[in-house]
Amino acid sequence: LGKVVLSARNGWQCLDYQMIPLDSSIQPDPRIEQEIDRMEPLLDNKYFKFFGCTARSLIGSSDYDFPSLGQIQSHFGDNRVTQLISDAFVFAGNHFDQGETLRRQVHGRYDQAIPTIGIVGMGNVRASIPKGELRAEDAFNMLSFGSGPDARAGFPLISAYLTREEIKTICEIDANMGSKYGDFQLQFSGLSY
């Protein structure tokens, strides 16, 4: 949710913009709540069914009180939410068939082509992990940006072979841009600098 203040004097100008977290401080609109209730079965049938669940399916729980999205975005450096996401990227890269194809194509050096670094851009993270029950919709809300070739929500994972110079360049870009602009910040698994 966001708030935008525009001025129409001498053309449109943005005077102010701020993100507003959707939490218990926001009073729900009954009409919007009815629309959500009406659309939820459609979302379950068109999206979550692919994963064998519904939006409200319980997929886990957390006893840990993770930082809010606002806390994550306002702090340059490591945080547990994006560390968990980037760890999951490495895990996925090591457990899907495309990873096996990549290993065969990189100069026959199977042991060196296994994904060891996971990178997540802060601009793609849309929510934190709630304390208590974790539902499928919570996982969806964390990384629901973009779509892949299968037309499903979420950017696809990619695997790439990077040289140490390319990794250094990525870290330099992160240090320069990420510290100034929160959405440009990169979070890593398997790499620290």
Backbone as JSON, one array per atom type, in Angstrom:
{
  "sequence": "LGKVVLSARNGWQCLDYQMIPLDSSIQPDPRIEQEIDRMEPLLDNKYFKFFGCTARSLIGSSDYDFPSLGQIQSHFGDNRVTQLISDAFVFAGNHFDQGETLRRQVHGRYDQAIPTIGIVGMGNVRASIPKGELRAEDAFNMLSFGSGPDARAGFPLISAYLTREEIKTICEIDANMGSKYGDFQLQFSGLSY",
  "N": [[0.86, -1.16, 0.0], [0.51, 2.25, -0.71], [1.07, 5.82, -0.46], [0.53, 8.64, -2.35], [1.24, 11.96, -3.11], [0.24, 14.32, -5.32], [0.81, 17.12, -7.51], [-0.96, 19.26, -9.68], [-0.22, 21.58, -10.8], [1.35, 23.36, -13.35], [1.86, 21.02, -14.89], [2.08, 17.53, -14.0], [3.42, 16.72, -10.85], [5.22, 14.85, -8.48], [4.82, 15.26, -5.14], [5.13, 13.97, -2.73], [5.79, 10.67, -1.56], [5.11, 7.62, -0.02], [5.59, 4.41, 1.45], [3.17, 2.36, 2.93], [2.86, 0.1, 5.42], [0.89, -2.86, 5.27], [-0.73, -3.69, 7.9], [-2.01, -4.55, 11.17], [-2.74, -2.01, 11.99], [-4.1, -0.76, 9.99], [-7.35, -0.22, 9.11], [-9.62, -2.54, 7.82], [-11.48, -2.29, 4.75], [-14.83, -3.0, 4.37], [-16.03, -3.56, 1.83], [-13.84, -4.13, 0.2], [-12.85, -6.33, 1.57], [-14.94, -8.17, 1.09], [-14.64, -8.49, -1.67], [-12.11, -9.66, -1.78], [-12.67, -12.09, -0.48], [-14.38, -13.14, -2.4], [-12.67, -13.47, -4.57], [-10.69, -15.2, -3.68], [-11.1, -18.1, -4.0], [-10.69, -18.29, -6.77], [-8.0, -17.52, -7.01], [-6.86, -19.62, -5.57], [-7.5, -21.79, -7.29], [-6.3, -21.05, -9.73], [-3.64, -20.49, -9.16], [-2.39, -21.37, -6.57], [-3.12, -24.03, -6.56], [-1.39, -25.29, -8.32], [0.8, -25.73, -6.73], [-0.13, -27.54, -4.98], [-1.69, -26.68, -2.84], [-3.69, -24.3, -0.92], [-4.27, -20.75, -0.65], [-4.46, -20.29, 2.05], [-3.29, -22.47, 3.21], [-1.42, -24.12, 5.7], [2.01, -23.95, 5.9], [4.19, -23.97, 7.48], [5.87, -22.83, 10.5], [7.02, -20.23, 12.68], [9.0, -19.49, 15.42], [10.51, -17.37, 15.75], [10.89, -13.85, 15.86], [10.93, -12.14, 13.18], [12.47, -9.27, 11.58], [10.52, -6.44, 10.49], [9.4, -5.56, 7.14], [9.9, -2.85, 6.65], [11.94, -2.35, 8.56], [13.93, -3.99, 7.54], [14.43, -2.84, 5.02], [15.37, -0.34, 5.7], [17.85, -0.68, 6.73], [21.18, -1.1, 5.88], [22.89, -3.96, 5.06], [23.35, -7.33, 6.32], [20.46, -9.38, 6.93], [18.11, -11.51, 8.56], [15.86, -12.4, 7.16], [16.26, -12.05, 4.33], [18.59, -13.5, 4.17], [17.65, -16.06, 4.64], [16.01, -16.34, 2.38], [17.93, -16.14, 0.27], [19.5, -18.35, 0.93], [17.63, -20.33, 0.39], [17.46, -20.03, -2.36], [20.0, -20.97, -3.16], [19.74, -23.62, -2.28], [17.6, -24.47, -3.94], [18.8, -24.16, -6.45], [20.63, -26.19, -6.35], [19.1, -28.45, -6.38], [17.44, -28.86, -8.56], [16.76, -30.01, -11.9], [17.84, -28.33, -13.92], [20.16, -27.39, -12.8], [21.84, -29.59, -12.98], [22.24, -29.74, -15.74], [23.65, -27.35, -16.11], [25.99, -27.94, -14.69], [27.21, -29.78, -16.37], [27.9, -28.24, -18.54], [29.87, -26.39, -17.97], [32.87, -26.39, -18.75], [33.32, -29.06, -18.06], [33.88, -29.19, -15.38], [32.52, -30.38, -12.93], [32.37, -30.26, -10.08], [32.94, -27.59, -9.54], [30.92, -26.1, -10.61], [28.64, -26.15, -9.16], [25.94, -24.42, -7.76], [26.85, -21.97, -5.46], [26.55, -19.49, -4.4], [23.96, -17.42, -3.44], [21.8, -14.84, -4.47], [19.73, -12.17, -3.65], [17.68, -9.48, -4.55], [16.83, -6.6, -2.74], [14.74, -5.02, -3.64], [12.95, -6.78, -4.67], [11.78, -8.11, -2.58], [8.85, -8.33, -0.82], [7.55, -8.66, 1.6], [7.9, -9.59, 5.06], [8.67, -12.38, 7.24], [6.12, -13.77, 9.06], [5.72, -14.05, 12.63], [4.83, -17.06, 14.2], [2.24, -18.96, 12.74], [2.87, -19.9, 9.36], [1.64, -19.3, 6.28], [0.74, -20.34, 2.92], [0.1, -18.07, 1.42], [1.62, -16.15, 2.74], [4.26, -16.81, 2.04], [4.03, -16.41, -0.71], [3.52, -13.64, -0.73], [5.99, -12.65, 0.04], [7.78, -12.85, -2.17], [6.55, -12.06, -4.75], [6.87, -10.78, -7.13], [7.01, -10.09, -10.66], [7.06, -12.49, -13.46], [7.49, -15.75, -14.83], [8.58, -17.79, -17.68], [6.6, -19.66, -17.61], [4.37, -18.23, -17.06], [3.59, -17.88, -14.46], [3.38, -16.31, -11.24], [6.21, -14.58, -9.92], [9.67, -14.15, -10.35], [11.78, -16.25, -12.35], [14.33, -18.51, -11.13], [17.8, -18.2, -11.81], [20.82, -19.7, -13.02], [24.24, -19.05, -13.15], [27.59, -18.92, -14.32], [30.08, -17.24, -12.74], [32.97, -15.18, -12.82], [35.66, -14.45, -10.5], [36.22, -11.75, -10.73], [33.84, -10.72, -11.76], [32.12, -11.27, -9.63], [33.27, -9.65, -7.69], [32.75, -7.14, -8.85], [29.94, -7.11, -8.69], [29.68, -7.0, -5.89], [30.87, -4.49, -5.42], [29.1, -2.79, -6.74], [26.83, -3.26, -5.18], [27.75, -2.26, -2.69], [28.08, 0.45, -3.32], [25.59, 1.33, -4.51], [23.54, 0.01, -3.08], [23.81, 0.86, -0.44], [22.92, 3.44, -0.61], [20.44, 3.42, -1.87], [17.84, 1.64, -0.89], [16.29, -0.33, -2.32], [18.07, -1.22, -4.22], [19.84, -2.72, -2.88], [21.67, -5.72, -2.4], [21.37, -9.03, -1.2], [23.2, -11.72, 0.12], [23.92, -15.23, 0.0], [26.35, -17.48, 1.04], [28.41, -15.76, 0.54], [30.31, -13.1, 1.75], [31.28, -9.73, 2.38]],
  "CA": [[0.0, 0.0, 0.0], [1.32, 3.46, -0.75], [0.39, 7.11, -0.47], [1.18, 9.55, -3.29], [0.69, 13.32, -3.15], [0.58, 14.9, -6.63], [0.41, 18.48, -7.8], [-1.31, 19.42, -11.09], [0.25, 22.89, -11.25], [2.43, 23.3, -14.34], [2.14, 19.6, -15.17], [2.03, 16.66, -12.82], [4.64, 16.56, -10.07], [5.06, 14.07, -7.25], [5.29, 16.02, -3.99], [5.48, 13.06, -1.65], [5.44, 9.27, -1.75], [5.56, 6.77, 1.08], [5.02, 3.07, 1.56], [2.42, 2.15, 4.16], [2.74, -1.35, 5.61], [-0.45, -3.4, 5.53], [-0.7, -4.44, 9.15], [-3.24, -4.43, 11.97], [-3.1, -0.61, 12.22], [-4.96, -0.35, 8.87], [-8.7, -0.76, 9.24], [-10.07, -3.08, 6.53], [-12.68, -1.79, 4.12], [-15.7, -4.17, 4.19], [-16.24, -3.87, 0.41], [-12.63, -4.79, -0.3], [-12.82, -7.65, 2.21], [-15.87, -9.03, 0.34], [-14.03, -8.78, -2.97], [-11.03, -10.63, -1.53], [-13.33, -13.37, -0.22], [-14.92, -13.63, -3.66], [-11.57, -13.81, -5.47], [-9.77, -16.19, -3.11], [-11.18, -19.41, -4.67], [-10.08, -18.17, -8.09], [-6.56, -17.53, -6.77], [-6.51, -20.99, -5.2], [-7.6, -22.67, -8.45], [-5.43, -20.63, -10.83], [-2.24, -20.36, -8.77], [-1.91, -22.22, -5.49], [-3.39, -25.43, -6.92], [-0.18, -25.76, -8.97], [1.73, -26.12, -5.67], [-0.79, -28.52, -4.13], [-2.18, -26.06, -1.61], [-4.52, -23.12, -1.08], [-3.61, -19.58, -0.09], [-4.47, -20.36, 3.52], [-2.65, -23.71, 3.68], [-0.33, -23.98, 6.64], [3.21, -24.55, 5.33], [5.24, -23.96, 8.48], [5.68, -21.89, 11.6], [8.26, -19.61, 13.14], [9.02, -18.95, 16.78], [11.39, -16.2, 15.7], [10.27, -12.58, 15.49], [11.74, -11.55, 12.12], [12.25, -7.83, 11.41], [9.5, -6.04, 9.51], [9.94, -5.15, 5.85], [10.44, -1.5, 6.82], [13.21, -2.45, 9.26], [14.89, -4.6, 6.62], [14.77, -1.91, 3.94], [16.05, 0.87, 6.21], [19.17, -1.06, 7.26], [22.09, -1.69, 4.91], [23.64, -5.06, 5.63], [22.66, -8.61, 6.41], [19.29, -9.57, 7.78], [17.76, -12.93, 8.57], [14.82, -12.72, 6.18], [16.84, -12.23, 3.0], [19.54, -14.61, 4.26], [16.86, -17.27, 4.47], [15.6, -16.39, 0.97], [19.08, -16.46, -0.58], [19.84, -19.76, 1.22], [16.65, -21.15, -0.34], [17.85, -19.97, -3.77], [21.12, -21.91, -3.33], [19.17, -24.97, -2.15], [16.84, -24.77, -5.16], [19.76, -24.3, -7.54], [21.33, -27.47, -6.21], [18.16, -29.57, -6.33], [16.6, -28.95, -9.74], [17.43, -30.6, -13.06], [18.6, -27.35, -14.67], [21.48, -27.33, -12.19], [22.63, -30.7, -13.53], [22.63, -29.33, -17.09], [24.69, -26.32, -15.95], [27.23, -28.59, -14.26], [27.82, -30.46, -17.51], [28.3, -27.3, -19.58], [30.94, -25.5, -17.55], [34.21, -26.94, -18.93], [33.45, -30.38, -17.47], [34.28, -29.11, -13.96], [31.25, -30.57, -12.21], [32.42, -29.85, -8.67], [33.06, -26.15, -9.43], [29.77, -25.42, -11.19], [27.48, -26.27, -8.27], [25.64, -23.08, -7.21], [27.33, -21.77, -4.09], [26.19, -18.15, -3.96], [22.59, -16.99, -3.73], [21.67, -13.38, -4.43], [18.36, -11.66, -3.73], [17.6, -8.03, -4.54], [15.85, -6.1, -1.76], [13.59, -4.46, -4.33], [12.0, -7.86, -4.99], [11.18, -8.63, -1.35], [7.62, -7.57, -0.58], [7.02, -8.87, 2.95], [8.76, -10.33, 5.96], [8.13, -13.66, 7.68], [5.38, -13.53, 10.3], [5.92, -14.94, 13.77], [3.69, -17.96, 14.35], [1.9, -19.78, 11.58], [3.26, -19.41, 8.04], [0.7, -19.83, 5.29], [1.21, -20.24, 1.54], [-0.02, -16.68, 0.99], [2.73, -15.39, 3.31], [5.41, -17.07, 1.18], [3.74, -15.71, -1.97], [3.66, -12.19, -0.52], [7.41, -12.29, 0.17], [8.46, -12.74, -3.47], [5.5, -12.24, -5.77], [7.15, -9.88, -8.25], [7.37, -10.62, -11.96], [6.54, -13.79, -13.88], [8.45, -16.52, -15.63], [8.08, -18.29, -18.96], [5.38, -20.44, -17.36], [3.34, -17.23, -16.78], [3.24, -17.9, -13.03], [3.96, -15.19, -10.49], [7.55, -14.75, -9.38], [10.75, -14.28, -11.32], [12.44, -17.56, -12.29], [15.72, -18.54, -10.66], [18.77, -18.44, -12.87], [22.16, -20.13, -12.63], [25.25, -18.48, -14.04], [28.97, -19.08, -13.89], [30.68, -15.91, -12.63], [34.37, -15.14, -12.43], [35.86, -13.69, -9.26], [36.15, -10.32, -11.07], [32.42, -10.38, -11.87], [31.57, -11.27, -8.28], [33.79, -8.43, -7.05], [31.99, -6.02, -9.42], [28.6, -7.16, -8.08], [29.82, -6.51, -4.51], [31.14, -3.06, -5.47], [27.83, -2.13, -7.09], [25.99, -3.33, -3.99], [28.27, -1.34, -1.67], [27.84, 1.83, -3.74], [24.18, 1.65, -4.76], [22.68, -0.56, -2.05], [23.85, 1.67, 0.78], [22.21, 4.7, -0.87], [19.07, 3.16, -2.32], [17.49, 0.35, -0.3], [15.81, -1.31, -3.28], [19.21, -1.73, -4.99], [20.69, -3.55, -2.02], [21.69, -7.15, -2.66], [21.63, -9.89, -0.06], [23.93, -12.88, -0.37], [24.16, -16.46, 0.75], [27.6, -18.05, 0.56], [29.34, -14.69, 0.22], [30.27, -11.9, 2.59], [32.36, -8.8, 2.06]],
  "C": [[0.9, 1.23, 0.0], [0.45, 4.7, -0.76], [1.2, 8.03, -1.37], [0.46, 10.89, -3.23], [1.19, 13.96, -4.44], [0.11, 16.34, -6.71], [0.15, 18.58, -9.3], [-0.88, 20.78, -11.62], [1.43, 22.73, -12.2], [2.83, 21.86, -14.67], [2.16, 18.8, -13.88], [3.4, 16.55, -12.17], [4.31, 15.75, -8.82], [5.66, 14.87, -6.1], [5.75, 15.12, -2.85], [5.03, 11.65, -2.01], [5.94, 8.5, -0.56], [4.85, 5.43, 1.03], [4.33, 2.97, 2.91], [2.26, 0.65, 4.36], [1.28, -1.75, 5.88], [-0.36, -4.27, 6.78], [-1.98, -4.15, 9.93], [-3.63, -2.98, 12.25], [-4.01, -0.07, 11.11], [-6.32, -1.03, 9.04], [-9.19, -1.27, 7.88], [-11.37, -2.43, 6.06], [-13.59, -2.99, 3.85], [-15.95, -4.55, 2.73], [-15.04, -4.59, -0.18], [-12.51, -6.18, 0.3], [-13.76, -8.63, 1.49], [-15.3, -9.42, -1.01], [-12.9, -9.8, -2.83], [-11.62, -12.01, -1.29], [-13.88, -13.99, -1.5], [-13.82, -14.14, -4.59], [-10.67, -14.94, -4.97], [-9.9, -17.58, -3.75], [-10.56, -19.39, -6.07], [-8.55, -18.22, -7.98], [-6.09, -18.95, -6.41], [-6.5, -21.9, -6.43], [-6.62, -22.32, -9.57], [-3.95, -20.59, -10.45], [-1.81, -21.4, -7.75], [-2.14, -23.71, -5.75], [-2.16, -26.08, -7.56], [0.83, -26.3, -7.94], [1.1, -27.11, -4.69], [-1.31, -27.95, -2.82], [-3.2, -24.98, -1.94], [-3.76, -21.95, -0.46], [-3.49, -19.67, 1.43], [-3.86, -21.65, 4.08], [-1.49, -23.4, 4.61], [0.9, -24.68, 6.07], [4.38, -24.56, 6.31], [4.9, -23.02, 9.61], [7.04, -21.36, 12.02], [8.07, -19.11, 14.56], [9.82, -17.66, 16.84], [10.61, -14.97, 15.25], [11.16, -11.87, 14.48], [11.48, -10.05, 12.04], [11.2, -7.56, 10.34], [10.18, -5.65, 8.19], [10.55, -3.75, 5.95], [11.79, -1.51, 7.53], [14.3, -3.01, 8.35], [15.36, -3.58, 5.6], [15.53, -0.69, 4.44], [17.44, 0.58, 6.74], [20.01, -1.69, 6.17], [22.9, -2.77, 5.62], [22.78, -6.31, 5.71], [21.42, -8.54, 7.27], [18.81, -11.01, 7.6], [16.73, -13.31, 7.51], [15.45, -12.99, 4.81], [17.96, -13.26, 3.01], [18.82, -15.94, 4.05], [16.42, -17.44, 3.01], [16.78, -16.79, 0.08], [19.59, -17.87, -0.31], [18.9, -20.69, 0.45], [16.97, -21.15, -1.84], [19.0, -20.95, -4.05], [20.6, -23.35, -3.26], [18.44, -25.37, -3.43], [17.77, -24.98, -6.34], [20.5, -25.61, -7.52], [20.4, -28.67, -6.29], [17.21, -29.66, -7.52], [17.41, -29.41, -10.93], [18.26, -29.6, -13.85], [20.01, -27.21, -14.1], [22.39, -28.41, -12.72], [23.11, -30.35, -14.94], [23.75, -28.3, -17.02], [26.01, -26.98, -15.59], [27.95, -29.25, -15.43], [28.42, -29.47, -18.51], [29.5, -26.44, -19.21], [32.27, -26.26, -17.56], [34.4, -28.3, -18.28], [33.85, -30.37, -16.01], [33.03, -29.18, -13.09], [31.29, -30.0, -10.8], [32.48, -28.33, -8.52], [31.84, -25.4, -9.95], [28.52, -25.55, -10.32], [27.2, -24.88, -7.69], [26.05, -22.97, -5.75], [26.99, -20.39, -3.55], [24.74, -17.89, -4.37], [22.5, -15.49, -3.57], [20.19, -13.02, -4.53], [18.41, -10.13, -3.66], [16.51, -7.56, -3.59], [14.61, -5.55, -2.43], [12.56, -5.51, -4.7], [11.28, -8.41, -3.77], [10.0, -7.73, -0.97], [7.04, -7.72, 0.82], [8.05, -9.64, 3.76], [8.09, -11.65, 6.32], [7.4, -13.42, 9.0], [5.78, -14.5, 11.4], [4.66, -15.79, 13.92], [3.48, -18.76, 13.08], [2.3, -19.1, 10.27], [2.36, -20.09, 7.03], [1.27, -19.63, 3.88], [1.14, -18.79, 1.05], [1.09, -15.81, 1.57], [3.99, -15.57, 2.46], [5.24, -16.35, -0.16], [3.98, -14.22, -1.82], [5.11, -11.75, -0.41], [8.06, -12.01, -1.18], [7.48, -12.95, -4.61], [5.72, -11.4, -7.01], [7.43, -10.64, -9.53], [6.66, -11.92, -12.32], [7.57, -14.45, -14.78], [7.85, -16.97, -16.94], [6.83, -19.15, -18.82], [4.19, -19.55, -17.04], [2.85, -17.26, -15.34], [3.97, -16.77, -12.32], [5.33, -15.56, -9.93], [8.58, -14.9, -10.48], [11.37, -15.66, -11.22], [13.85, -17.42, -11.72], [16.62, -18.77, -11.86], [20.06, -18.96, -12.25], [23.12, -19.54, -13.64], [26.62, -18.76, -13.45], [29.59, -17.7, -13.9], [32.15, -16.04, -12.24], [34.51, -14.35, -11.14], [35.8, -12.18, -9.53], [34.69, -9.87, -11.17], [31.75, -10.35, -10.5], [32.02, -10.03, -7.53], [33.02, -7.2, -7.55], [30.59, -5.96, -8.83], [28.66, -6.6, -6.66], [30.07, -5.0, -4.48], [29.87, -2.27, -5.82], [26.9, -2.12, -5.88], [26.44, -2.33, -2.94], [27.97, 0.11, -2.03], [26.36, 2.18, -3.84], [23.28, 1.19, -3.61], [22.66, 0.25, -0.77], [23.1, 2.99, 0.63], [20.73, 4.49, -1.16], [18.7, 1.74, -1.88], [17.05, -0.71, -1.28], [16.93, -1.91, -4.12], [20.08, -2.67, -4.17], [20.55, -5.02, -2.37], [22.0, -7.89, -1.36], [22.21, -11.2, -0.57], [23.84, -14.06, 0.58], [25.44, -17.05, 0.18], [28.64, -17.02, 0.2], [29.19, -13.58, 1.24], [31.45, -11.03, 2.2], [32.31, -7.64, 3.01]]
}
